Amino acid sequence: MEQKFRLVNDDNVYSFEEIAEKIVTGKLVKESLIWEPALPDWVKLRDYPDFHEVFAAYEVEAEEALKKAMGTDAESLERKELRGALSSASQEKQALFAERRPWLRWTITALACVAMIGSAVKFLNTLFYTQEGQALLGTVIEEQVETIDIERIRMASGVTKIDEVKGISIKKVDKKKEKDLLAEILADMKREEALEAQQAAPETPKEKGTPVAEAKTEVKKKPASIFDKVSDEEVEQFRRSLLAKGGGYTGSKKAVVKDNTAKMAAIPEELSSRQVAQVVKENSNNTIAYCYNKSLKLDASLSGKLEVTLSVLGTGRVAKVDTNTQKFKGTNLERCVKDLIKKKWVFPEFNGTLTEVTIPFVLSSE
């Protein structure tokens, strides 16, 4: 079966011979990323055994071309020897000719002197009347030169692209997983609201030293945890709130779920691929690309596939972000991506409680 290869940032499919031709012409190097259906992920050409012989042949040919360009190959050396022999014969002939005609020798000497005087005048003019010459003499003040911000250039060097081979996937969540995810998301929301309430209620001077102040201090020392359990009743109330598009539900048992039947009729049943692609297109630069380029400042060789799974509520809010690539677990890149996606990405509303969207990004520093 003929092998079919893909390159980063290239929608075409290439055969083995076409990839080999790109290597021989210098369009691809050993660090270039390549993928084929038999591979689990993108790999560098140097790690793909089938192309080792191609690179070896290319290096031999390149070495020969370099020798030829530098004039150190066998053919060039032979030509140099031949020119040297011809030059020696010509010099001997000229010397014999000059001995027979002494006036010609004096004429050539005079012309050489005139040429030397012209060169000396040109040098003095350059030394005293040009900026370069004055800099050499130390009599010129250096002008302010605009510097290049290397860090800014590096921040724009990373390339991020969706892996079109695998593509974006949208999956409905089964009932069991939906319940577990809603419980985790609800606990997270309650924790965030508790922390915000603590920050919004500073201790007053009158309360210092009183039992009330001590009680408040104790609450601040023990903030709500993400692992605090929520009841099945709270989870069900949260689920019904999402179905009614009451996205502001806080987990209170007394919360009232409004009947939004008219509004729901105008909302699609599920997120479409087109809607997801539009959100990804609008937000990739200020989230994925931003975080990747920021990470390149710490590791210029950072590259690979970053797969993220988003838990999207029916209100369009991203409630949870997971990275499925072990390579990036616990890294600054992962933390940055999770934080910005939750803050910036908003999807259209749909008639459901929860949907999972998985997006495979290819990151390349070339």
N, C-alpha and C positions, 0 to 999 in steps of 0.2 A: 504493500500500500504506500502510495506517495505521501511523504511527510509534508505537512502544511504548517508554516510558522507565522507568528504575528510579532510585530515590533511595537514598542511603546510609542504612543502618539501617532500611530499609523493604522488606518482602517483596512489596508490591503492585506491579502494573504500571499505568502511567498513560499516557493519551493526551496528545496535544499540548494539547488544550483543557483537560484537567484540570491540567496543569502551568501553563498560562497563568493559570487561575483561582487557583492557589496563589500565583503571583507577584502578581496583582492584590490578593489579600487579605493580602499581607505575610507569608505562611507560608514563602516561598522568597526568597532574596536573590541578588545576582549572584555571591557567593562559594560558593553551594551547589553540591555535586557532583552530576552527572547522567551517565547512561550509556544508550546504546541499541545494538542489535546492529551498526549501521554504524560505531560508534566503536571505535578500538583500545584505549581506556582511558577511565577516568572523566575528565570535563572540568568546568570551572566554567561555570555558566549564562551568565556574561558572555562566554565564548568560543564559545558556540553561536549562530551567526548567526540562526537561525529565531526566537529569543526577543528579539532586539534591539528589534523594534517593540513587543512586549508591554511591555518595560521602559520604553520611551520614553512609551508611553501611560500607564503606571502613574505615571511621574514627573510628567507633566502633571497627572494627576488628583490626585496627592498634593500638588502645589504649590497647586492650587486649594483643596483641603481645608485646607491650612495657612493660606492667606490668609483663608479663611472662619472658621477657629478663632481667628485673631488679629484678625479684624474689619477686615481691609484689602482685602476684595473690594469690588466696585462696589456690590452690594446693601447690604452693611453700612455703607459710607460714606454712602449715601443715607439710611439709617435714622438714622445719627448726626446728619446735618445736620437732618433733620426733628425729632429729639428736641431738638437745640440750639435750633431756632426755637421749639418749644413751651415749652422751659424759659425762654427770654427773655420770651416772652409771659406766662408764669406769674409770673415775678419782677416784671414791670411791674405785673401785676394785684395782687400782694401788696403792693407798695410803695404803690399807690394806696389799697388797703384799709387799710394801717397809717396813712397820713396822715389818713384819715377817723376812725380809732379809735386815738388815741395810747396809751390804757391797755393795749391789746393788745401794743403794741411793748414797753412796760416789763415786762409779764408774761413775754414771750419772753426778754428780756434777763436777767431774774432766774433763769429756768429754766436758761439757758446758763451762768450763774455757778455754780449748784448743781452742774451736770454737770462743770464744770472742777474744782471743789473735790473732787468724788468721784474724778475721775481722778488728781488730785495725791495724795490719800490712798492710793490703790491703788498708785501708783508708789513712794511712800516705803515702803510695806509690803513690796513686792517687793524693793526695794533693800536693806533692812536685815534681813529675816527669811527670805530664800530663799537657796539655794546659788548660784543664778545671780547674784543681786545682790551677795553677798559676794565672789564671784569678780571681779566688776566693780570692787569697791572694793579688791581685793587682800588681803582678810582671811581667805580660806579656803584650806585646804591641799588640793591636788588629790588625789583618790583615784586609786589605781592602776587603769588601764583595761586590760582584756584586749585584746591586739593580735591582728590576724588575720595568719596566716602565708600571705602571698601565694604564696610558692614552693610550699607544700604544696597550695594550691588548684590551681596550675598543673600540679603533678605528677599531678593526677587529672582533667585536662581533656581528655586525648586519648581518641579512640574508635578501637578496633581491632575489625575484623570480617572474617570470611572472605568473599571474593567468591563468593557463591553462584551467580552466573551461570556462572563458569568452573569453580568447584568444585575439590575435592581430587582429585588423580590419583595412582594407584599403578601403577607400571610395572616389569615384570621387566627385568633388564639382560641384553643379549645377551652371548655368550661372550667376544667380543673386548673389549668395554668392561668386562666383569666382571674379566677378567684385569688390565687396566690399572688399574682402580680398586683391586683388591685389592693390587697391587704398591705403589701410592701410599699406601694406608692402612697396609700393613705397614711401609713405610719410615718413616711418621710415628710408628707405635707404637714402632719400634726407637729412633728419635730421642728420644722422650719417656722411654723406659726408660733410655737412656744418660745423659740429663740428670739423672734421678732418682738414678741410681747415683753420679754425680759429687757430687751434693749430700749423699748419705748417707755418703760416705767422705771426711771432712775430713782435712787434712794434720796429722800428729802432730809434736810438737817434735823427736823423735829423727830424723825423716826430713829435716828442714830441712838443705839444703846437701849432701845425699847424692845419688848418681845416681838412686836410686829416687824421691826427692822431685822431682827435675828431670823425670823421666819422667812422673810424675803431673801436674805443672804443664803439661807439653806436651799431655797428654790434655785437660785443662780448657780449654786455649786453642783446641783444635780439636774442638768437640762434633760429634756425628753430625749430618749434614744430612738434611733431608727429601727431598733429591734423590739421596741415596745409593741406588745400584741394589741391588735384591734379585734373587736368582737365580730362575729358573723353578721349580726344585725347592722353594725356600722358599715361593713363591706357591702351588704345588700343595699343599704340606703345610698351609699356612694355610687353603686352601679346604676340604680334607678335615676339618680341625679344626672349621671352622664348620659343616659338614654334620653332624658328630657332636656339635655344640653344645659343643665345647671352646674356648669363647671366650677362655680365658686363654692361648692359644698365643702365644709370644713370638718366633717366627721361627727357633728353633733347629732344626737339621737332625736332632737326636737326639730331638726331641719325639715322644711316643707318642700317637697318636690313639686314644681309647677307643672301644670298640664300645658305643654307646648305643641299640641297636635297640629295646629295650623302651620307652625314654623317647621316641624319635622317633615311635613309633606314636600317641602321645597329642597330638602337636603338629600343628597345621594346616599345609597345604602352603604357603599364602601369607598375608600380612597382609590382613585384611578392611577394607573401608571403615569399618565400625562401630568396629573396634579403633583405627584411625588417628584417627577423629573423637573418640573418647574421650580419647586421649592429648593431642590438640590442645586439647580443652576444658579438661582438667585443668591444662595447663601454659602456656596463652596469657597469662594474667594476670601470672605471675611471670617471663615471658621477653619476649614480643613487646610487651605493653602496658607493662611496666616499662622496657624499652629505649626505646620510643617516647616515653613521658612524660618520661624523662630527657633525651632529645634536644630536646624542646620547650622546655626551659629555655634552650637555646642558640639555637633558631630557632622562634619561636611560630607561624610560618606553614607549618611542615613538614607535608606531606601527600602522598598518592598511594598507588600500589599497590606493595607489597613482596612479591615472589614468591620463596620459598625452596625449594630442592630438597635433600632429606636422603638420604644413602646409608646405609640401615639394614642392619646385618648380621643374619644369621639368629638371633643370640643376643638380638636386640632392641636392641643398642647402636647409637647414632648415631655413625658413624665419620667422616662428612664432611658439611659444610654449605656449600652454594653459594647466593648470591643472584643471581637472574636479571634484576634491575632495574638498569639502568645508572645511574639517578639516584642510587642509594644505594651504589654501589661505592666502597670506600675510606673510608666515613664512620664516625663513632663509632657510629651506629645499627647498621650492618652488623657491625662488630666485636663489639658487645655481644650482638646476636642470635646470631651464630655461637658465641660462647663459652658463653652460657647454654644454648643448645639441646644442645650436646655434653655439657654437665655435668648437665643436669636431665632431658632427655627420654629415656625408656626405653620401648620398644615390646614387646609380647608376642613370644615366640620363634616361629619358623616353620621349616618344612623347606626351607630354601634357604640360599644363601650371601649374596645381596645383593639388595636391592630399593630402588628410587628412589621417594620420596614427594614430590610437588610441592604446595605449599600457597600459594595467593594471598591475601594479607592486604590489606585496604583500611584505610589510616590517615587519619583525619580529625581536625583540631584544633578543629572546631566543636562 
